[in-house]
Amino acid sequence: PLQLTDPPPAPGAPGTAPGSDAAGGEARFGRSTISSPDRGRVIGDQPTGPNAGAGVALAATVRAAAQRRQADPDGPLVTVDDLREHVRSRTVGRTVVVAVDASGSMGTHRRVEAATGAVLGLLADAYLRRDRVAMVTFRGDAAEVVLPPTASVELARARLAELPTGGVTPLAEGINAGLSLARRAVADGWPPLLVLITDGRATGNQNALERANAVAAEVSAAHVDVVVIDAEDGPTRLGLAEQLATTMGARHLRLEELTPSQVEAAVRDALTR
């Protein structure tokens, strides 16, 4: 006899509703999965919605009709209420945006080295995690997207081989450029993580720091995940990067306490939170 079969759902998953994972918990974004009507692994089924466009889950529909006819043997073979559709899940890739201060202030080399090392390390296996990485540098009077969102480590090596440094610190422009990439990633369906490497100093005009704090507040309002890697060093500490982290609602780390590999590991850890 002809048997109607659907791809088997995950254990314990029949009837799983959208927005939950195979174990029945809430779906997590980032390194986890999200409910998807037409792509990904089947994790269960649900009644078809009024605008269902993913097709009918045949075996699940037959089961629903059979269960109904047990209570009403003389009823119709299949009703609209019996129709079921698949619930699927798919892995969500993320966009990591690294924004680094490349101005001529003390510690420039270490900041840029930490940023490029983290970018190249993340891209080494980005295709497995379905992630993208971008990099912004800010120096002089502007910020520049030196690496647009990509999963190509070869492109990153070519783009980041020689990065210009020097000049004053347009911190507001740097944060704003990172935020713009993050917002674009949200619109494209890639939940972003913004990594800001700075000592928190802003120079170039009288209200440079005030403007930077205003943009930091915009980051907080945008509900973007942020890690601030504090590059301040030397005997005199102003704590400006830590203040930025507080304004953004960001995780705060000190660069002087991290090896290059630990910078990459810290970003990876933030991706899973």
Buried (B, 14 or more C-beta within 10 A) or exposed (E): EEEEEBEEBBEEBBBBEBEBBBEEEEBEEBBBBBBBBEEBBBBBBBBBEEEBEBEBBEBBBBBBBEEBBEEEEEEEEBEEEBBBBBBBBBBBBBBBBBBBBBBBBBBBEBBBBBBBBBBBBBBEEBEEBBBBBBBBBBBBEEBBBBBBBBBBBEEBEEBBEEBEBEBBBBBBBBBBBBBBBBBBBBEEEBBBBBBBBBBBBBBBEEEBBEBBBBBBEBBBEBEBBBBBBBBBBEEEEEEBBBBBBBBBBBBBBBBEEBEBEBBBBBBBEBBEE
